Amino acid sequence: MNEYYVAVFDSTHYALKFEKSVKDWGFNISIMPVPREITASCGISAKLEADEIENIMALAVKNDLKVSGYYHVEVQNGRKVYHKST
């Protein structure tokens, strides 16, 4: 995978609720520590597939899930480059 997204949260509760909802919707998700390149949040983040992100973001808004931010991650020459999504 050369690109993916990371969702970050203000609390562990929000992260776990997001994980359950995304799984219930049938999307792939992996919970992981927040990458050190990203500051803030509760320490837990969610790794999401790039081709699913628009649907996941729309469903998160529709279902009032609290996400403090999304980051687009690209792997370039073996290094990860993080871009804050709006």
Jmol script that loads the backbone (N, CA, C; Angstrom):
load data "model"
ATOM      1  N   MET A   1       0.853  -1.178   0.000  1.00  0.00           N
ATOM      2  CA  MET A   1       0.000   0.000   0.000  1.00  0.00           C
ATOM      3  C   MET A   1       0.896   1.237   0.000  1.00  0.00           C
ATOM      4  N   ASN A   2       0.787   2.077  -1.034  1.00  0.00           N
ATOM      5  CA  ASN A   2       1.607   3.280  -1.121  1.00  0.00           C
ATOM      6  C   ASN A   2       0.937   4.504  -0.536  1.00  0.00           C
ATOM      7  N   GLU A   3      -0.329   4.386  -0.230  1.00  0.00           N
ATOM      8  CA  GLU A   3      -1.022   5.490   0.421  1.00  0.00           C
ATOM      9  C   GLU A   3      -2.158   4.954   1.273  1.00  0.00           C
ATOM     10  N   TYR A   4      -2.469   5.705   2.330  1.00  0.00           N
ATOM     11  CA  TYR A   4      -3.583   5.374   3.210  1.00  0.00           C
ATOM     12  C   TYR A   4      -3.918   6.614   4.010  1.00  0.00           C
ATOM     13  N   TYR A   5      -4.907   6.540   4.864  1.00  0.00           N
ATOM     14  CA  TYR A   5      -5.297   7.662   5.715  1.00  0.00           C
ATOM     15  C   TYR A   5      -5.198   7.243   7.172  1.00  0.00           C
ATOM     16  N   VAL A   6      -4.966   8.234   8.017  1.00  0.00           N
ATOM     17  CA  VAL A   6      -4.959   8.042   9.458  1.00  0.00           C
ATOM     18  C   VAL A   6      -5.965   9.021  10.055  1.00  0.00           C
ATOM     19  N   ALA A   7      -6.879   8.509  10.850  1.00  0.00           N
ATOM     20  CA  ALA A   7      -7.834   9.342  11.581  1.00  0.00           C
ATOM     21  C   ALA A   7      -7.346   9.442  13.022  1.00  0.00           C
ATOM     22  N   VAL A   8      -7.400  10.654  13.586  1.00  0.00           N
ATOM     23  CA  VAL A   8      -6.981  10.859  14.973  1.00  0.00           C
ATOM     24  C   VAL A   8      -8.168  11.388  15.785  1.00  0.00           C
ATOM     25  N   PHE A   9      -8.105  11.185  17.089  1.00  0.00           N
ATOM     26  CA  PHE A   9      -9.240  11.442  17.965  1.00  0.00           C
ATOM     27  C   PHE A   9      -8.802  12.173  19.226  1.00  0.00           C
ATOM     28  N   ASP A  10      -9.769  12.839  19.868  1.00  0.00           N
ATOM     29  CA  ASP A  10      -9.490  13.544  21.119  1.00  0.00           C
ATOM     30  C   ASP A  10      -9.609  12.650  22.344  1.00  0.00           C
ATOM     31  N   SER A  11     -10.210  11.479  22.174  1.00  0.00           N
ATOM     32  CA  SER A  11     -10.322  10.564  23.313  1.00  0.00           C
ATOM     33  C   SER A  11     -10.343   9.118  22.829  1.00  0.00           C
ATOM     34  N   THR A  12      -9.967   8.225  23.706  1.00  0.00           N
ATOM     35  CA  THR A  12     -10.003   6.800  23.402  1.00  0.00           C
ATOM     36  C   THR A  12     -11.431   6.357  23.121  1.00  0.00           C
ATOM     37  N   HIS A  13     -12.376   6.907  23.856  1.00  0.00           N
ATOM     38  CA  HIS A  13     -13.790   6.570  23.644  1.00  0.00           C
ATOM     39  C   HIS A  13     -14.202   6.855  22.194  1.00  0.00           C
ATOM     40  N   TYR A  14     -13.852   8.037  21.680  1.00  0.00           N
ATOM     41  CA  TYR A  14     -14.196   8.392  20.296  1.00  0.00           C
ATOM     42  C   TYR A  14     -13.530   7.439  19.305  1.00  0.00           C
ATOM     43  N   ALA A  15     -12.280   7.069  19.577  1.00  0.00           N
ATOM     44  CA  ALA A  15     -11.546   6.166  18.684  1.00  0.00           C
ATOM     45  C   ALA A  15     -12.218   4.795  18.625  1.00  0.00           C
ATOM     46  N   LEU A  16     -12.600   4.267  19.764  1.00  0.00           N
ATOM     47  CA  LEU A  16     -13.216   2.938  19.809  1.00  0.00           C
ATOM     48  C   LEU A  16     -14.618   2.941  19.192  1.00  0.00           C
ATOM     49  N   LYS A  17     -15.369   4.027  19.404  1.00  0.00           N
ATOM     50  CA  LYS A  17     -16.692   4.149  18.783  1.00  0.00           C
ATOM     51  C   LYS A  17     -16.546   4.231  17.261  1.00  0.00           C
ATOM     52  N   PHE A  18     -15.552   4.995  16.781  1.00  0.00           N
ATOM     53  CA  PHE A  18     -15.282   5.110  15.343  1.00  0.00           C
ATOM     54  C   PHE A  18     -14.916   3.741  14.770  1.00  0.00           C
ATOM     55  N   GLU A  19     -14.028   3.017  15.455  1.00  0.00           N
ATOM     56  CA  GLU A  19     -13.610   1.697  14.976  1.00  0.00           C
ATOM     57  C   GLU A  19     -14.810   0.765  14.825  1.00  0.00           C
ATOM     58  N   LYS A  20     -15.658   0.697  15.839  1.00  0.00           N
ATOM     59  CA  LYS A  20     -16.822  -0.191  15.786  1.00  0.00           C
ATOM     60  C   LYS A  20     -17.738   0.196  14.634  1.00  0.00           C
ATOM     61  N   SER A  21     -17.998   1.482  14.472  1.00  0.00           N
ATOM     62  CA  SER A  21     -18.895   1.937  13.405  1.00  0.00           C
ATOM     63  C   SER A  21     -18.332   1.607  12.032  1.00  0.00           C
ATOM     64  N   VAL A  22     -17.051   1.877  11.814  1.00  0.00           N
ATOM     65  CA  VAL A  22     -16.432   1.623  10.509  1.00  0.00           C
ATOM     66  C   VAL A  22     -16.470   0.129  10.185  1.00  0.00           C
ATOM     67  N   LYS A  23     -16.194  -0.702  11.173  1.00  0.00           N
ATOM     68  CA  LYS A  23     -16.275  -2.160  10.960  1.00  0.00           C
ATOM     69  C   LYS A  23     -17.714  -2.575  10.653  1.00  0.00           C
ATOM     70  N   ASP A  24     -18.676  -2.011  11.396  1.00  0.00           N
ATOM     71  CA  ASP A  24     -20.083  -2.340  11.169  1.00  0.00           C
ATOM     72  C   ASP A  24     -20.525  -1.948   9.755  1.00  0.00           C
ATOM     73  N   TRP A  25     -19.948  -0.881   9.204  1.00  0.00           N
ATOM     74  CA  TRP A  25     -20.275  -0.432   7.846  1.00  0.00           C
ATOM     75  C   TRP A  25     -19.594  -1.302   6.788  1.00  0.00           C
ATOM     76  N   GLY A  26     -18.705  -2.196   7.196  1.00  0.00           N
ATOM     77  CA  GLY A  26     -18.067  -3.110   6.264  1.00  0.00           C
ATOM     78  C   GLY A  26     -16.748  -2.634   5.681  1.00  0.00           C
ATOM     79  N   PHE A  27     -16.174  -1.568   6.259  1.00  0.00           N
ATOM     80  CA  PHE A  27     -14.898  -1.048   5.770  1.00  0.00           C
ATOM     81  C   PHE A  27     -13.737  -1.640   6.562  1.00  0.00           C
ATOM     82  N   ASN A  28     -12.556  -1.604   5.966  1.00  0.00           N
ATOM     83  CA  ASN A  28     -11.339  -2.064   6.635  1.00  0.00           C
ATOM     84  C   ASN A  28     -10.801  -0.955   7.532  1.00  0.00           C
ATOM     85  N   ILE A  29     -10.354  -1.331   8.715  1.00  0.00           N
ATOM     86  CA  ILE A  29      -9.789  -0.370   9.669  1.00  0.00           C
ATOM     87  C   ILE A  29      -8.803  -1.104  10.563  1.00  0.00           C
ATOM     88  N   SER A  30      -7.735  -0.423  10.914  1.00  0.00           N
ATOM     89  CA  SER A  30      -6.766  -0.953  11.874  1.00  0.00           C
ATOM     90  C   SER A  30      -6.505   0.128  12.910  1.00  0.00           C
ATOM     91  N   ILE A  31      -6.611  -0.230  14.175  1.00  0.00           N
ATOM     92  CA  ILE A  31      -6.284   0.701  15.250  1.00  0.00           C
ATOM     93  C   ILE A  31      -4.787   0.598  15.504  1.00  0.00           C
ATOM     94  N   MET A  32      -4.147   1.761  15.683  1.00  0.00           N
ATOM     95  CA  MET A  32      -2.696   1.795  15.893  1.00  0.00           C
ATOM     96  C   MET A  32      -2.338   3.026  16.705  1.00  0.00           C
ATOM     97  N   PRO A  33      -1.133   3.070  17.264  1.00  0.00           N
ATOM     98  CA  PRO A  33      -0.694   4.288  17.950  1.00  0.00           C
ATOM     99  C   PRO A  33      -0.597   5.439  16.943  1.00  0.00           C
ATOM    100  N   VAL A  34      -0.814   6.649  17.425  1.00  0.00           N
ATOM    101  CA  VAL A  34      -0.680   7.816  16.551  1.00  0.00           C
ATOM    102  C   VAL A  34       0.785   7.932  16.121  1.00  0.00           C
ATOM    103  N   PRO A  35       1.042   8.060  14.826  1.00  0.00           N
ATOM    104  CA  PRO A  35       2.427   8.234  14.373  1.00  0.00           C
ATOM    105  C   PRO A  35       3.062   9.473  15.014  1.00  0.00           C
ATOM    106  N   ARG A  36       4.327   9.399  15.340  1.00  0.00           N
ATOM    107  CA  ARG A  36       4.975  10.510  16.042  1.00  0.00           C
ATOM    108  C   ARG A  36       5.032  11.787  15.209  1.00  0.00           C
ATOM    109  N   GLU A  37       4.874  11.658  13.887  1.00  0.00           N
ATOM    110  CA  GLU A  37       4.857  12.836  13.022  1.00  0.00           C
ATOM    111  C   GLU A  37       3.574  13.657  13.187  1.00  0.00           C
ATOM    112  N   ILE A  38       2.569  13.048  13.779  1.00  0.00           N
ATOM    113  CA  ILE A  38       1.291  13.728  14.012  1.00  0.00           C
ATOM    114  C   ILE A  38       1.204  14.064  15.494  1.00  0.00           C
ATOM    115  N   THR A  39       1.039  15.326  15.799  1.00  0.00           N
ATOM    116  CA  THR A  39       0.902  15.727  17.203  1.00  0.00           C
ATOM    117  C   THR A  39      -0.573  15.797  17.561  1.00  0.00           C
ATOM    118  N   ALA A  40      -0.843  15.775  18.826  1.00  0.00           N
ATOM    119  CA  ALA A  40      -2.198  15.878  19.376  1.00  0.00           C
ATOM    120  C   ALA A  40      -2.852  14.516  19.491  1.00  0.00           C
ATOM    121  N   SER A  41      -4.076  14.516  19.865  1.00  0.00           N
ATOM    122  CA  SER A  41      -4.970  13.369  20.014  1.00  0.00           C
ATOM    123  C   SER A  41      -4.689  12.562  21.273  1.00  0.00           C
ATOM    124  N   CYS A  42      -5.438  11.468  21.389  1.00  0.00           N
ATOM    125  CA  CYS A  42      -5.398  10.653  22.605  1.00  0.00           C
ATOM    126  C   CYS A  42      -4.330   9.571  22.561  1.00  0.00           C
ATOM    127  N   GLY A  43      -3.629   9.433  21.457  1.00  0.00           N
ATOM    128  CA  GLY A  43      -2.615   8.397  21.350  1.00  0.00           C
ATOM    129  C   GLY A  43      -3.035   7.215  20.500  1.00  0.00           C
ATOM    130  N   ILE A  44      -4.342   7.128  20.197  1.00  0.00           N
ATOM    131  CA  ILE A  44      -4.850   6.049  19.355  1.00  0.00           C
ATOM    132  C   ILE A  44      -5.307   6.655  18.033  1.00  0.00           C
ATOM    133  N   SER A  45      -4.955   5.997  16.938  1.00  0.00           N
ATOM    134  CA  SER A  45      -5.417   6.437  15.630  1.00  0.00           C
ATOM    135  C   SER A  45      -5.972   5.246  14.866  1.00  0.00           C
ATOM    136  N   ALA A  46      -6.616   5.534  13.745  1.00  0.00           N
ATOM    137  CA  ALA A  46      -7.185   4.490  12.897  1.00  0.00           C
ATOM    138  C   ALA A  46      -6.574   4.594  11.507  1.00  0.00           C
ATOM    139  N   LYS A  47      -6.099   3.483  10.996  1.00  0.00           N
ATOM    140  CA  LYS A  47      -5.551   3.415   9.649  1.00  0.00           C
ATOM    141  C   LYS A  47      -6.657   2.972   8.707  1.00  0.00           C
ATOM    142  N   LEU A  48      -6.867   3.774   7.633  1.00  0.00           N
ATOM    143  CA  LEU A  48      -7.969   3.539   6.711  1.00  0.00           C
ATOM    144  C   LEU A  48      -7.456   3.462   5.281  1.00  0.00           C
ATOM    145  N   GLU A  49      -8.126   2.683   4.451  1.00  0.00           N
ATOM    146  CA  GLU A  49      -7.707   2.547   3.068  1.00  0.00           C
ATOM    147  C   GLU A  49      -8.097   3.794   2.271  1.00  0.00           C
ATOM    148  N   ALA A  50      -7.198   4.226   1.391  1.00  0.00           N
ATOM    149  CA  ALA A  50      -7.399   5.458   0.626  1.00  0.00           C
ATOM    150  C   ALA A  50      -8.656   5.409  -0.235  1.00  0.00           C
ATOM    151  N   ASP A  51      -8.953   4.261  -0.829  1.00  0.00           N
ATOM    152  CA  ASP A  51     -10.114   4.192  -1.729  1.00  0.00           C
ATOM    153  C   ASP A  51     -11.448   4.147  -0.980  1.00  0.00           C
ATOM    154  N   GLU A  52     -11.418   4.070   0.343  1.00  0.00           N
ATOM    155  CA  GLU A  52     -12.646   4.041   1.146  1.00  0.00           C
ATOM    156  C   GLU A  52     -12.862   5.337   1.930  1.00  0.00           C
ATOM    157  N   ILE A  53     -11.872   6.240   1.917  1.00  0.00           N
ATOM    158  CA  ILE A  53     -11.887   7.380   2.842  1.00  0.00           C
ATOM    159  C   ILE A  53     -13.079   8.310   2.651  1.00  0.00           C
ATOM    160  N   GLU A  54     -13.455   8.611   1.412  1.00  0.00           N
ATOM    161  CA  GLU A  54     -14.565   9.547   1.202  1.00  0.00           C
ATOM    162  C   GLU A  54     -15.859   9.011   1.793  1.00  0.00           C
ATOM    163  N   ASN A  55     -16.132   7.731   1.586  1.00  0.00           N
ATOM    164  CA  ASN A  55     -17.346   7.131   2.156  1.00  0.00           C
ATOM    165  C   ASN A  55     -17.283   7.100   3.676  1.00  0.00           C
ATOM    166  N   ILE A  56     -16.129   6.769   4.224  1.00  0.00           N
ATOM    167  CA  ILE A  56     -15.983   6.717   5.678  1.00  0.00           C
ATOM    168  C   ILE A  56     -16.169   8.110   6.281  1.00  0.00           C
ATOM    169  N   MET A  57     -15.546   9.124   5.672  1.00  0.00           N
ATOM    170  CA  MET A  57     -15.687  10.491   6.193  1.00  0.00           C
ATOM    171  C   MET A  57     -17.142  10.946   6.143  1.00  0.00           C
ATOM    172  N   ALA A  58     -17.840  10.657   5.060  1.00  0.00           N
ATOM    173  CA  ALA A  58     -19.249  11.048   4.936  1.00  0.00           C
ATOM    174  C   ALA A  58     -20.109  10.355   5.989  1.00  0.00           C
ATOM    175  N   LEU A  59     -19.892   9.062   6.184  1.00  0.00           N
ATOM    176  CA  LEU A  59     -20.654   8.326   7.197  1.00  0.00           C
ATOM    177  C   LEU A  59     -20.325   8.804   8.605  1.00  0.00           C
ATOM    178  N   ALA A  60     -19.068   9.169   8.856  1.00  0.00           N
ATOM    179  CA  ALA A  60     -18.681   9.672  10.174  1.00  0.00           C
ATOM    180  C   ALA A  60     -19.414  10.976  10.486  1.00  0.00           C
ATOM    181  N   VAL A  61     -19.515  11.854   9.489  1.00  0.00           N
ATOM    182  CA  VAL A  61     -20.241  13.114   9.684  1.00  0.00           C
ATOM    183  C   VAL A  61     -21.727  12.836   9.902  1.00  0.00           C
ATOM    184  N   LYS A  62     -22.289  11.993   9.049  1.00  0.00           N
ATOM    185  CA  LYS A  62     -23.715  11.671   9.126  1.00  0.00           C
ATOM    186  C   LYS A  62     -24.080  11.064  10.475  1.00  0.00           C
ATOM    187  N   ASN A  63     -23.170  10.275  11.041  1.00  0.00           N
ATOM    188  CA  ASN A  63     -23.429   9.589  12.312  1.00  0.00           C
ATOM    189  C   ASN A  63     -22.831  10.307  13.517  1.00  0.00           C
ATOM    190  N   ASP A  64     -22.379  11.542  13.308  1.00  0.00           N
ATOM    191  CA  ASP A  64     -21.862  12.404  14.380  1.00  0.00           C
ATOM    192  C   ASP A  64     -20.723  11.759  15.163  1.00  0.00           C
ATOM    193  N   LEU A  65     -19.817  11.080  14.446  1.00  0.00           N
ATOM    194  CA  LEU A  65     -18.633  10.528  15.100  1.00  0.00           C
ATOM    195  C   LEU A  65     -17.602  11.640  15.252  1.00  0.00           C
ATOM    196  N   LYS A  66     -16.953  11.696  16.387  1.00  0.00           N
ATOM    197  CA  LYS A  66     -16.007  12.771  16.697  1.00  0.00           C
ATOM    198  C   LYS A  66     -14.591  12.396  16.255  1.00  0.00           C
ATOM    199  N   VAL A  67     -14.175  12.959  15.132  1.00  0.00           N
ATOM    200  CA  VAL A  67     -12.818  12.749  14.614  1.00  0.00           C
ATOM    201  C   VAL A  67     -12.124  14.101  14.642  1.00  0.00           C
ATOM    202  N   SER A  68     -10.944  14.170  15.275  1.00  0.00           N
ATOM    203  CA  SER A  68     -10.274  15.464  15.355  1.00  0.00           C
ATOM    204  C   SER A  68      -9.511  15.799  14.079  1.00  0.00           C
ATOM    205  N   GLY A  69      -9.211  14.790  13.239  1.00  0.00           N
ATOM    206  CA  GLY A  69      -8.567  15.073  11.969  1.00  0.00           C
ATOM    207  C   GLY A  69      -8.231  13.821  11.195  1.00  0.00           C
ATOM    208  N   TYR A  70      -8.029  14.018   9.904  1.00  0.00           N
ATOM    209  CA  TYR A  70      -7.602  12.942   9.007  1.00  0.00           C
ATOM    210  C   TYR A  70      -6.283  13.359   8.368  1.00  0.00           C
ATOM    211  N   TYR A  71      -5.396  12.409   8.179  1.00  0.00           N
ATOM    212  CA  TYR A  71      -4.110  12.654   7.517  1.00  0.00           C
ATOM    213  C   TYR A  71      -3.950  11.680   6.364  1.00  0.00           C
ATOM    214  N   HIS A  72      -3.595  12.228   5.211  1.00  0.00           N
ATOM    215  CA  HIS A  72      -3.287  11.405   4.040  1.00  0.00           C
ATOM    216  C   HIS A  72      -1.812  11.042   4.145  1.00  0.00           C
ATOM    217  N   VAL A  73      -1.511   9.768   4.069  1.00  0.00           N
ATOM    218  CA  VAL A  73      -0.131   9.297   4.209  1.00  0.00           C
ATOM    219  C   VAL A  73       0.298   8.693   2.881  1.00  0.00           C
ATOM    220  N   GLU A  74       1.411   9.186   2.356  1.00  0.00           N
ATOM    221  CA  GLU A  74       1.995   8.646   1.134  1.00  0.00           C
ATOM    222  C   GLU A  74       3.383   8.112   1.456  1.00  0.00           C
ATOM    223  N   VAL A  75       3.676   6.947   0.917  1.00  0.00           N
ATOM    224  CA  VAL A  75       5.007   6.374   1.095  1.00  0.00           C
ATOM    225  C   VAL A  75       5.812   6.721  -0.160  1.00  0.00           C
ATOM    226  N   GLN A  76       6.861   7.534   0.044  1.00  0.00           N
ATOM    227  CA  GLN A  76       7.699   8.004  -1.061  1.00  0.00           C
ATOM    228  C   GLN A  76       9.144   7.634  -0.767  1.00  0.00           C
ATOM    229  N   ASN A  77       9.721   6.815  -1.615  1.00  0.00           N
ATOM    230  CA  ASN A  77      11.117   6.370  -1.430  1.00  0.00           C
ATOM    231  C   ASN A  77      11.345   5.776  -0.045  1.00  0.00           C
ATOM    232  N   GLY A  78      10.382   4.998   0.417  1.00  0.00           N
ATOM    233  CA  GLY A  78      10.511   4.342   1.710  1.00  0.00           C
ATOM    234  C   GLY A  78      10.213   5.221   2.914  1.00  0.00           C
ATOM    235  N   ARG A  79       9.868   6.479   2.683  1.00  0.00           N
ATOM    236  CA  ARG A  79       9.540   7.405   3.783  1.00  0.00           C
ATOM    237  C   ARG A  79       8.066   7.764   3.736  1.00  0.00           C
ATOM    238  N   LYS A  80       7.467   7.937   4.888  1.00  0.00           N
ATOM    239  CA  LYS A  80       6.063   8.317   4.969  1.00  0.00           C
ATOM    240  C   LYS A  80       5.953   9.837   5.015  1.00  0.00           C
ATOM    241  N   VAL A  81       5.090  10.375   4.173  1.00  0.00           N
ATOM    242  CA  VAL A  81       4.835  11.813   4.130  1.00  0.00           C
ATOM    243  C   VAL A  81       3.380  12.018   4.537  1.00  0.00           C
ATOM    244  N   TYR A  82       3.155  12.880   5.544  1.00  0.00           N
ATOM    245  CA  TYR A  82       1.829  13.104   6.103  1.00  0.00           C
ATOM    246  C   TYR A  82       1.270  14.451   5.633  1.00  0.00           C
ATOM    247  N   HIS A  83       0.009  14.432   5.167  1.00  0.00           N
ATOM    248  CA  HIS A  83      -0.666  15.650   4.732  1.00  0.00           C
ATOM    249  C   HIS A  83      -1.988  15.733   5.475  1.00  0.00           C
ATOM    250  N   LYS A  84      -2.211  16.832   6.188  1.00  0.00           N
ATOM    251  CA  LYS A  84      -3.468  17.029   6.898  1.00  0.00           C
ATOM    252  C   LYS A  84      -4.581  17.219   5.876  1.00  0.00           C
ATOM    253  N   SER A  85      -5.680  16.497   6.027  1.00  0.00           N
ATOM    254  CA  SER A  85      -6.832  16.630   5.137  1.00  0.00           C
ATOM    255  C   SER A  85      -7.805  17.620   5.755  1.00  0.00           C
ATOM    256  N   THR A  86      -8.567  18.270   4.889  1.00  0.00           N
ATOM    257  CA  THR A  86      -9.549  19.230   5.400  1.00  0.00           C
ATOM    258  C   THR A  86     -10.946  18.724   5.207  1.00  0.00           C
TER     259      THR A  86
END
end "model"
wireframe off; spacefill off
backbone 0.3
color backbone group
